[in-house]
Amino acid sequence: MKIICSNPLAALIIGVSLLAWPSLRAADSFKPFAAPAWTLPDVDGKTVSSDQLKGKVVVLDFWATWCGPCRSEIPGYVELQKKYGEAGLAVVGVSLDRGGPLVVKKFVEQQKITYLIVMGDDKIAAAFGGVEAIPTTFIIDRDGTARFRKEGAMDPEEFEAILKPFLKQ
C-alpha cells in the first residue's frame, strides 16, 4: 500500500496509526493458552495470587503510570469492574513501574482506581509470553485460559464487546 501525503504532520500521524493497527489486529491470530500462575505484591505489600481469582474472568492489564495510552484506559477498566464485578469480573492492573509501590499507590489514589493493582516484574511479563509494549492486556476465562491479548489502547466499548461473551460462560 502506498500513501502519499504532502503534510509531514499528517504523514506522521498516518504512519503511527498504521503501525499501531497491526498490534490490535494481532489478536485475530491469538492462540489461547493456560494462563500461568503468579504471586505478586499489591501496592501495600500484601501478597496476591492468581489462585485467589479462580472461577473469575480476569482482565490482566500490564501498564505503567507514565504510559499515556495506559492512563487513557483506566476509567474504562474502573467502569468495567463496577459494572461486571458481581458477574465475576476481576480487573487486575500489573504495574511495570520501576519507581516502586509508593509511586504507584499515590497514582492509584489520585486516579481513584478501584480495581486490584499489583507490582509486576520481568518474570510475570515473560510468563505471559513477553510484554513488548504497554499496555498489553489479556482476558483470562473462568477456567484459567488466556483467550484474548491486545497491545495498545482500545476503545472501551469495543473492549467491553469482546469481554462480555466470557462473562456469560
N, C-alpha and C positions, 0 to 999 in steps of 0.2 A: 504494500500500500504506500503510495506517495502522497504526501501532504505538502502543499505549497502555501506559505503564509509570509507575507511581507512584513508583518508586525512582529518584532522579536519577542515582545512580552507575550503576545497571543501564542506564538510558536512554542515558547517555553511552557505555558500553561497546557497547551495541547499535548506536548511531549510528556510532561509529568503525568497527565491524565492517562495517556496511553500506557505508560509504564505501570501505573497503579492498577489498571484494568485487569491485566493477566493475573495479578495476585488474588483478586477477588474471584475471578473466573476459575482459578486453580482448584477451587472447592468442587467443581464439577468432576474432577478426576480423583478426588479424595478416596482413599481406601480405608474403611473402618478398621480399628484395631482395639485391643483390650487396653484401656487406659491404665497406665502404670500407677501403682500405689505410691503415695507420698506422705511425708510428715514434715510440716513446716511450722515455724513460729508465726503467730499473728503479731500485730503491731505492739501488743502489750507483753509479748514474750511467752504467751500461753501456747502450748502445743496443739496443733490442729492436724488431723489426718484425713485422708480420703475415706477411710473406714467410717468416719462419722457421717459421711454423706451417702452411704449405701442406700439404694432404693429411691434416690432423688435424681432428677435431671439436673445436671451441673453445667453451668456456663463458666468455663475456666478461661479467664482473660489475663494474658501476660501483658503488663503495661508498666509505665513509669510516670512519675509526677511531672517530669519535664517534657513529656511527649504530647504535642498538641492534638493529634488525632485520638490518642488515648483519652485525653481530658474531654474531648468532644463527645465521646461515647458514654461517659459516666452517668449523666442524667437519664439516659435510656436504660442503663442497667439498674439504676435505682428504681425506676418505674417498673421494669420487668419483675424485680424482686418483690416489690409492693403488690403488683397485680397477680403474680402467679406463685408467690411463696407458699400459700396454703394448698396449692395444687401440686406441691412437691418440687418446686424450683429452688435451686441454691446457686446464686451467683457468687463466684469466688474470684477476687482480683489477686493475681500473683504479681506483686511489685518486684521489678527488677532494678529498683533504685539502688545505687551504691552508697547513698548517703545514710543509710540505716533506718531503723524503725521510727526514730523520733521525727525525722523529716516526713516520713510517710504518714505517721499518726497525725501530725499537725495538718497536713494536706487533707486527710480524711475528715478531720473535724471541720476545717474551713469549707470543704465542698459538701458537707453533710452526706457522706457516703454511708448508706445503711446496710450494705451487704458485706460479707466477710472479706477481709483483706489479710493476706499472708505475705511473708517476706520470702521471695524466691531466690534461687541461685542457679548457677550453671548446671548443676546436677539435675534439677527438675526440668529445665529447658531441654537438656539433652534427652531426658527420659521421654519427652513428648516429640522426639524427632528433630530437635533443634529449633530454636526460635531465632530466625534470621532478621526479623523485623517486628516492631511493636506498633500497634497492638497485634497480637496473634491470639485468636480466640477459638476455643473448642467447645462443642456441645457434646456432652457425655450422657448417654441414655441411662435409664434406671438399672440396667444390667451391667453398667460399667464399661460400655463400649463407646469409644470416641467415634462419633458419627459424622461430624462436620468440623471443618477447620477453615478459618479465614485469616488472611493477613491484611492489615489495613482497616480503616474505619468503614462502617457500613451504615446506611440509613436505618434508624431504629425500627421503622415499620417493616422494612424488608427483613431485618434480622428476626423480628418477632414472628413473621410469617414462616420462616424456616424453623424456628424453635417450637411453635405451637403443636405440630404433629407429635413431637416427642413427649409432650406433657400429657397427651391423650392416651399414651400406651400404658 
